[in-house]
Every structure is written in C-alpha cells, then in structure tokens.
Amino acid sequence: MKQAPIIIDIFVDIVDNYGDMGFACECIMAQEHEYPGIFDCVIWTNNTQVMRDFARSFGMRDIFILDISEFWNSRKSNIAISMLHASIPDLDLFSPRALILRIDYISLDPLWIQKNETEHISSTENHQIIELIPSPLSGSAGLLSLFLSSRTKQSETTWSVAIQVSGHGLLHSSQWQKLHKSQKHITVFCYTETLNHIDWDTFPDDILVYVFGKVESKKSNIIHLDFLPSSEFYSLLDSSEFVIIRGEVSFAHMIQSSVPFFWDMYRGIGGFPEEQSKQFLSFLGANEEYRWVHQILNGQISGIISYQNIIWALSHTQFGEFRTQNLIHTVKKHIDRFYNSI
C-alpha cells in the first residue's frame, strides 16, 4: 500500500521583496525534484494574495497557500519549516511532538556556520527547533542544487526565444522573437538603483545585454526583460558570458556555476551587510579591480563603471564550480530522524 505523503507546513513572511517567496518556491520544487511524491507542502504566510500570484507565475498552481493567522484550525502540524526567519506560531498549536526546521539566510561566516544543525534557543524536548544555515562553506546545511538549470553550453542552449507576453509583462521587446539562441549575451538582474551605476553605452554592439529593468540607452542590443520562469531565467544566466545578480537566491545558484558574476547584495530592510560583503570578497579571492566594481555596484562608493572595467575585473578573478551539500538532503535527514525517534 502506497504511503501517504508527509505534510510539511512552510512559514513565509513577505517583507520588502520577492526573495523570501522565491526561496520558498524553489525549496518546494527542489523537494519534489529530489523526492517525488514523498512530501506535500502547505505555505502559511502573512500575505496570501501576493504569495498566490507569485506561486502561479512560478508554475506552482496546486499548492495550498493559507493565512498564518488561521494556523491551525483543522489539524495539528508535526513537521514545519520556517523560511528565512519567518515567524513561528505558538508551539501549543503544533502536535504534541513536532519538528521545526528554521532555515537561516545564507552565511559566509565560519563562526556562524558552527551553529548549523544545533537547537534554537526556543527549542523544547517535544518541539525541537533546529537551525539550518545555508552556505557554500564546509559544515553548513548546503545550498539548493542547480536542478532548475539546463546547465548547457551556449551552443546547446535550450531556453525558448519565443516565450509569449503574459499579464505580468513577461517581455518588453519584440526583438526577443528575432534573436538567435546561441548568440553571446550578458544578463543583468540587479536593483534599480544599481542600473544607474553602469555606463551602458560602453557595451559592444556584438553581444546582447539582457537587463531585468529599464535603462536609458539607444543601443539596439540592450534588451529589457521583466519576468521569466525560473528554469528559463537560470538557463539564461548559465549561458551568459558574465552576469550581475542580486539577492540570495540568485547568488546561491551562481556560486555553484562557473559563470563569472558580480553580486548586488541587498537594497531592502536592514541596510547593506558590510561584514558579509567582506566575507564574500574574501571567499572569492577577489582582486582590487573586482572589489572596486563590487563597491560601486553596491553603492558603497560613488562612480560609474564601464564594460571595460567589468571585463578587467573579471579577467583577474578565478571562478570555479563550488561543490556543496544539497540543502534538501539536509532537510530530509532531519525529517527522517524525527520519524525514526517517534
């Protein structure tokens, strides 16, 4: 007899951008990719309409998305995941025995990594709350694998160049229909303020520049994009000459790729993470040229960078494929331990 799927309740706080929702959706898709049919996920959030709209655009139409204020009216939860410091409901609302995995933000701090897979201060004997710290560093909970990416070379790129415009304004340029799949390209997905620190007129005409957002330039090879499904987006990144990306979800993908990149770290609540910036540059072994471009892109110093500045910085920095633990395997390990201890 086939065993019923294990229900995982996932807590998502929607704050100031799409990062939390994107990470939650990717985790759910990664679970299904690694362990098909084993888990059923339910999202509990503080903004159900925004979460539902985002999940639909992500291609997730069948998942239950419920208001966190209604947790729990019809059943008690015994497996839950708190995404990126999302609030955890009162422990009395859970089953008499429950496991809560508290997935932290990505860290590049070796000292903080030591707290990975330890019990949170609020953990109790019957309601364990376990800290999971994603990171490419050894001893961490790992990162999501590159399951959403085609991982193909430029000449083998499979992402479609004829995606139709959706209600979200999927594409803003008719040029997309005319492009050759294997043409060299750069992808820029950064915060709006960062776009103003780049001299777009210095980019050569023989390479396409895909920009998520709007920039002032009359160059015909600069293509403005608005939204792509995740698999298409990551295929676009992985077939790029280099990319500029923002936030943690994209960073987790790029650090496992061999494609050169710059990281526009944060422009939301909490301000710029100075310490994490230093840790990232140290982890990468960045030279002075790379550090200078990184600081301008992240608004730490004033200036405008050119295509030549970017190429010079990247050509003197080594990019490899960092191997890391699979975060989904870490999650399942703790779920298995919980059920084996019941």
C-alpha positions in Angstrom: 0.0 0.0 0.0 1.4 3.4 -1.0 2.3 5.6 1.9 0.5 9.0 2.1 2.8 12.0 1.6 4.3 13.7 4.6 2.8 17.2 5.1 5.3 20.0 5.6 4.0 23.3 6.8 6.1 26.2 5.4 6.1 29.6 7.0 6.9 32.6 4.8 7.0 36.3 5.9 6.6 38.6 2.9 8.5 41.7 3.8 10.1 44.1 1.2 10.9 42.0 -1.9 10.4 38.7 -3.7 13.4 36.9 -2.2 11.5 35.1 0.6 8.8 33.8 -1.8 11.3 32.8 -4.4 13.4 30.8 -1.9 10.3 29.1 -0.6 9.1 28.1 -4.1 12.5 26.8 -5.1 12.7 24.7 -1.9 9.4 23.2 -2.6 10.3 22.4 -6.2 13.6 21.0 -5.1 12.0 18.7 -2.6 9.7 17.3 -5.4 12.6 17.0 -7.7 14.8 15.1 -5.2 12.0 13.1 -3.5 9.0 12.9 -5.9 5.7 12.1 -4.2 7.1 11.9 -0.7 6.1 15.4 0.6 3.1 17.7 0.4 3.8 21.3 1.2 1.4 23.9 2.6 2.5 27.6 2.7 1.4 29.8 5.6 2.1 33.5 5.0 1.1 37.0 6.1 0.0 37.9 2.5 -1.8 35.1 0.8 -2.7 37.1 -2.4 0.8 38.2 -3.2 2.1 34.7 -2.4 -0.5 33.1 -4.6 0.2 35.4 -7.5 4.0 34.7 -7.2 3.5 30.9 -6.9 1.3 30.9 -10.1 4.0 32.8 -12.0 6.5 30.3 -10.7 4.4 27.5 -12.2 3.0 26.2 -8.9 -0.8 26.2 -9.2 -1.8 23.2 -7.0 -0.1 24.2 -3.7 -2.2 25.3 -0.7 -1.4 28.9 0.5 -3.1 29.9 3.7 -3.1 32.8 6.1 -0.8 32.4 9.0 -3.4 33.8 11.4 -5.5 30.7 10.8 -2.8 28.2 11.9 -4.1 25.7 12.9 -7.9 25.3 12.7 -8.3 21.8 11.3 -5.2 19.8 12.2 -2.0 20.0 14.2 1.3 20.3 12.4 4.2 18.0 13.2 6.7 19.0 10.5 7.3 22.6 9.7 9.9 24.8 8.0 10.4 28.5 8.9 11.9 30.2 5.8 14.5 33.0 6.4 13.5 33.9 9.9 9.7 33.7 9.3 7.7 33.9 12.5 6.9 30.6 14.1 3.4 30.2 15.6 2.9 29.4 19.2 4.3 25.9 19.9 1.0 24.9 21.6 -0.6 25.0 18.1 1.6 22.1 16.9 1.2 18.4 17.6 2.4 17.1 21.0 5.6 16.2 19.2 6.8 18.3 16.3 10.0 19.2 14.4 10.5 22.7 13.1 13.5 23.4 10.8 14.5 27.1 10.9 16.3 27.9 7.6 18.5 30.9 8.0 19.8 33.4 5.5 23.0 32.4 3.6 26.1 32.9 5.6 29.8 33.1 4.7 30.8 33.5 8.3 32.8 30.3 9.5 31.9 31.1 13.2 28.2 31.3 12.4 28.3 28.1 10.4 29.3 26.3 13.7 25.7 26.8 14.8 24.4 24.8 11.9 22.1 21.9 12.9 22.0 23.0 16.5 18.9 23.6 18.5 17.4 27.1 18.5 17.0 28.9 21.9 13.2 28.3 21.7 13.6 24.6 21.1 12.0 22.2 23.7 12.2 18.5 24.3 8.9 17.8 22.4 9.1 20.7 19.9 12.6 20.7 18.5 13.6 23.8 16.5 16.7 23.1 14.5 18.9 25.8 12.9 19.9 25.1 9.3 22.4 27.6 7.8 22.7 27.6 4.0 26.2 28.3 2.7 28.8 27.1 0.2 31.1 26.7 3.2 32.0 23.3 4.7 29.9 22.3 7.7 26.8 24.2 6.6 23.4 22.9 5.6 24.4 23.4 2.0 22.5 25.1 -0.9 19.8 24.2 -3.3 21.2 22.2 -6.2 21.1 23.5 -9.8 18.0 21.5 -10.5 16.3 24.4 -12.3 19.1 25.0 -14.7 19.7 23.3 -18.0 23.4 23.5 -17.4 24.0 23.6 -21.1 26.8 25.4 -23.0 26.0 28.3 -25.2 25.8 26.4 -28.4 23.3 23.9 -26.8 21.1 26.4 -25.1 17.5 25.2 -25.0 15.6 28.1 -23.5 12.9 29.3 -25.8 13.3 32.6 -27.6 9.6 32.8 -28.4 8.0 33.0 -25.0 4.7 34.9 -25.2 4.0 38.0 -23.3 2.0 37.4 -20.1 -0.1 39.5 -17.9 3.0 40.3 -15.9 4.7 41.9 -18.9 6.9 38.9 -19.5 8.9 40.7 -22.2 9.1 44.3 -23.2 10.8 43.9 -26.6 9.7 42.4 -29.9 13.4 41.8 -30.6 13.2 38.7 -28.4 11.4 36.9 -31.2 14.3 37.6 -33.7 17.3 36.5 -31.6 19.5 33.5 -32.3 19.6 31.1 -29.4 23.4 30.8 -29.3 24.3 34.5 -29.7 26.6 35.7 -27.0 24.9 37.5 -24.2 25.2 39.1 -20.8 22.5 39.1 -18.1 21.9 41.8 -15.6 19.4 41.3 -12.7 20.1 43.9 -10.1 18.4 46.5 -8.0 17.0 49.6 -9.8 19.5 52.0 -8.2 22.4 49.8 -9.3 21.4 50.2 -13.0 22.4 53.9 -12.7 26.0 53.0 -11.9 26.6 51.3 -15.2 27.6 53.1 -18.5 25.5 51.1 -20.9 26.9 52.9 -24.0 30.3 51.3 -23.4 28.9 47.8 -24.1 29.9 46.4 -27.5 27.3 46.0 -30.2 28.2 42.4 -31.0 26.9 41.0 -27.7 23.3 41.0 -26.4 22.7 42.5 -23.0 19.6 41.3 -21.2 18.5 43.7 -18.5 15.7 43.0 -16.0 14.5 46.5 -15.6 14.7 49.7 -17.7 17.8 51.6 -18.6 18.4 54.7 -20.6 20.2 53.6 -23.8 19.6 53.8 -27.5 21.7 50.7 -28.2 19.6 48.1 -30.1 21.4 45.1 -28.4 20.2 46.1 -24.9 17.0 44.0 -24.3 14.7 44.8 -21.4 13.1 41.9 -19.6 10.6 41.9 -16.8 9.9 38.3 -15.7 10.9 34.8 -16.8 10.0 31.4 -15.3 12.8 30.2 -13.1 14.1 27.4 -15.4 14.3 29.9 -18.3 15.9 32.5 -16.1 18.6 30.2 -14.8 19.3 28.8 -18.3 19.8 32.4 -19.4 22.2 33.0 -16.5 24.2 29.8 -17.2 24.7 30.5 -20.8 25.8 34.1 -20.2 29.4 35.5 -20.7 29.0 37.1 -17.3 26.1 38.2 -15.1 25.3 40.7 -12.4 22.8 39.3 -10.0 21.0 40.4 -6.8 19.8 38.8 -3.6 20.5 35.4 -2.0 18.5 33.1 -4.2 20.4 34.0 -7.4 23.7 34.1 -5.5 23.2 30.5 -4.3 22.8 29.5 -7.9 25.7 31.4 -9.4 28.2 30.4 -6.7 27.7 26.8 -7.9 28.1 27.8 -11.6 31.4 28.6 -13.3 29.9 31.7 -14.9 31.7 35.0 -13.7 29.4 37.2 -11.8 29.0 40.3 -9.6 26.7 40.3 -6.6 24.4 43.3 -5.9 23.8 42.1 -2.4 20.9 43.9 -0.6 18.8 47.0 -1.1 16.0 46.2 1.4 15.3 46.4 5.1 18.3 46.3 7.3 20.8 48.2 5.1 24.0 47.0 3.4 25.6 43.9 5.0 29.2 45.2 5.3 30.5 42.2 7.1 29.0 39.7 4.7 30.4 41.8 1.8 33.9 41.4 3.2 33.4 37.7 3.7 32.1 37.2 0.1 35.1 39.1 -1.4 37.5 37.0 0.8 35.7 33.8 -0.2 36.0 34.6 -3.8 39.6 35.7 -3.5 38.7 38.9 -5.3 41.4 41.3 -6.5 41.4 45.1 -6.2 39.7 45.6 -9.5 36.9 43.3 -8.6 36.5 44.9 -5.2 36.3 48.3 -6.7 33.5 47.3 -9.2 31.7 45.4 -6.3 31.7 48.6 -4.1 30.3 50.8 -6.9 27.6 48.3 -7.8 26.6 48.0 -4.1 26.6 51.8 -3.6 29.4 51.8 -1.2 31.5 54.3 -3.2 30.4 56.7 -6.0 31.2 56.1 -9.6 30.2 54.8 -13.0 31.6 51.5 -14.3 32.1 50.7 -17.9 32.1 47.4 -19.8 35.9 47.6 -19.9 36.0 47.9 -16.1 33.9 44.8 -15.7 35.9 42.7 -18.1 39.2 43.8 -16.5 37.9 42.9 -13.0 36.5 39.5 -14.1 39.6 38.5 -16.1 41.7 38.8 -12.9 39.3 36.8 -10.7 39.0 33.0 -10.7 35.6 31.5 -10.9 35.1 27.7 -10.3 32.2 25.4 -9.6 31.9 25.3 -5.8 30.7 21.9 -4.6 28.4 22.0 -1.6 26.0 19.9 0.4 22.4 19.7 -1.0 20.2 21.7 1.4 17.2 19.4 0.5 19.2 16.3 1.6 19.9 18.0 4.9 16.2 18.8 5.4 15.2 15.2 4.7 17.8 13.8 7.0 16.3 15.7 9.9 12.7 14.7 9.0 13.8 11.0 8.8 15.5 11.3 12.2 12.3 12.8 13.7 10.1 9.9 12.4 12.7 7.3 13.5 12.6 8.8 17.0 8.8 8.7 17.4 
